[in-house]
Amino acid sequence: MVHTVEKPEQRTTVRERELRETKDEAFGASHIGPFDYCPRLGFREYWYPGIWAKNVGKKKPVKVKMMGEDLVFFRGKAGQVVALTDWCPHRGARLSKGVSDFTGTITCPYHGYVFDDAGQCVAGLIEAVKSPLAPKLRSKKYPTAEHRGIVFVWMGETEPVPLEEDLPWEFKDPGMRVTNYSRVKVWGTNWTEPIWQGIDYHEFYLHRTLKIWNLLHYRLPFFRRKAVVTNGVRIVEEGDNFLTTRQESIEYGQKEYPGLGKWPRRVWWRVLGKSPPAEGRFGWHHNVQLPTIVRVPLGGASHMRWGVPVADWETRMWTFTITEHPKTVFGRVWQDAWYWLYRRHYGVIAINENEDFPIFSAGEINPEIPQKLGILDLGVIYFRRHLARRARDFKRLGGAHGCVKQPPDPQKVAEWRAKAKEAR
């Protein structure tokens, strides 16, 4: 088989054509479905945040479900956090119900089979001192790596890439405070919808009502315009694993709609609403990065969500409010007060969890019906049709498990599984 290498200039031409086609498709009402190229349980060939390292002790293991699979976390012989399948290969009991009887191991609570940090059974405590079954028992191990206090897990069946390849740039910048202001919560929704919601610019309607949080902002004047019309979305930057969008041409105040009249009907109080788009290091652009990372601006900070698919209608949402390291003690105190007294309650809880999430929670949104996407959904269309197919699953396996139009190539899957078997 002859493999052709795509030159940078060819790649640019392809991307430009994809952008033009996406814009044309948006004006014509796109029919691209949510799971055509996006798998229901997420792209597997990536590192995902699994658990805070501090939550894994020396004695008691911890159970976490990721991408439809039950994992058990415990401390290995060198003190590192290890992840195995939670199901004992002997009779299927949960290893997370057991304890670490010996350093660097975990013991099944049912019959006392002991597994080391490589997943190999090393003893059958009540069977025999020299167990004939133990050498034949092996538990699936998931690669783990720790960064900034978070244990990341490789959920794919291909060989893991270095963790740094999948870390957001903020996590690798020593000048950024990333995990100081964070929250982990399970959302009852499929992982895809929080991605679309992060780049579809719904806020001018969903978040239109006046709130005390909108009135009080230390960077903004009390009286300020409120946006009413987006006039669509444009893609301002895209790459192999990311997409950045911005509103096309925002208008403020009140608009006349043919045959209906003016909206909003009353505008005097709307000068107390949200401000015009802010600039700064983080800009006003909305950004999505493979596999499940969304960024939106907060003036001098950034709001990041990193979703971990758990089940069909369950996503563990890691939320980070990212700021630069303050230069003074007063600056640190100010940042802490800003987050705990304002940002956490307003942006993370009031907006994300109490306004956004209820709209697309299980039973409130239906991804199974045919969808028609328009100019507000330009980023959504591009992600579903183009960015998704740049995912590592497609590059390595020729497709993704659980997507409708391009499942993995069976031959490529078999090759990777054979390699993994040889490595064991």
C-alpha positions, 0 to 999 in steps of 0.5 A: 500500500502506498501512503501519501504524505500531505504537505503543509500547503495541501493541508492549508488548502483542505482546511480552507475548503472545509471552512468554506463548505461549513459556512455554506452548510450552515446557511443551508441548514446542516443535517450533520448528526451528533454521533455521525463521527463523534462516539457516544462514549467519547474518543478513547485514544486520549488521556483524561483526568481521572481522580485527584491524587490526594483522594487515593490513600495507602490502604483503601482503593477508590472506584471511578467509572470512565467511558463505560468502564469501572476502574479501581485506583490504589497506590503502587509499590513506588507510591504512584497511583495505579488504575486497574479494571474494577472486576476481579478476573477470578469471579468478577467481584469488585476490587474496590471493595477490598483493601491493600493488604500488602504495599503496592497491591490490592486484594479482592474482598471475595476470595483474597486474590492479591494483584500487584500494580501491574495487574498480575495476581501474585497470591491466593491468600486462602487458596494456598501459599503457592497458588496454582491459579494466581499466575494465570490471573491478570487484571487489565491495567490502564496507564496513569500519569500525574500532573498538578495533583491530578491522576490522568488515565489513558483509556485507549487500546493503542499505545499511550502518547506522552501526557504532555501531548494531551495537556492543555497549554495552561497546564504546562505554563508554570505562570498559570494557576490552573488547579487552585480554583476547580470543581468536579461534578457529574452531569447527567448528560452525554459528553457531546452537548457540553462541547456544542454548548461551549461554542454555539453562542446561546448566551444572548438568549439563555442568559438574558435575564437580569441578575445581581451578578450581572450588575456588580463587576469590578472591571465594568461600569454599572450602566452598559449595553447588552447584546441582542443579535449575534448575526452568526459565528465565524471560525477565527482559528483551527488546527489539528486538535482545536477550533476557535470561534467568535460572534460574527457581528454583534448588535446591541439594544433592541431589534425589529423582527418582521411580522412580530415586532420589537424584541426585547420589548423593554430595554431601559433596564438592559443597559445593566446587562452584560458588557460588550466583548472583552479583550485581553490575553484570553480574548473573547473567543470560544475554544474547543480542543479534542477530546472534550475541552472547552474554553470561554473568556473571563476578562483576565481569566479563562473558564475551562471545562474538561468533560470525561464521558462516564456513561451514555447520559453521564459526564464527569465535568472538571471545571477550572477557573484559570488565572495568572500567578499574582505577583503579590500576596495581596494579589493572591488574596484578591484572586481567592476572594474573587473566586470564592465569593463571586466567580464560583457562585456566579459562573460555575454554579449559577450559569453552568450548573443551574442555567446551562445544564438543565437545558441539555440534561437527560430527558430534556434534550433529544439527540436522536431526532434529526437536527438542522443546524444554522449559522449559530452552529458554525463551530458545532458543524465544523467539529462534528464533520471535520475536527472529530475526524482529526481525532487520534481514534481516526488516525490510529484506528481508521474510525471511532468506536460508537460513531455512526458513519465511520467505526474503526477499521477491524484490521487496524484494531486487530493489529493494535490488540496484537501489539498490546498482547505481545507487550504483556 
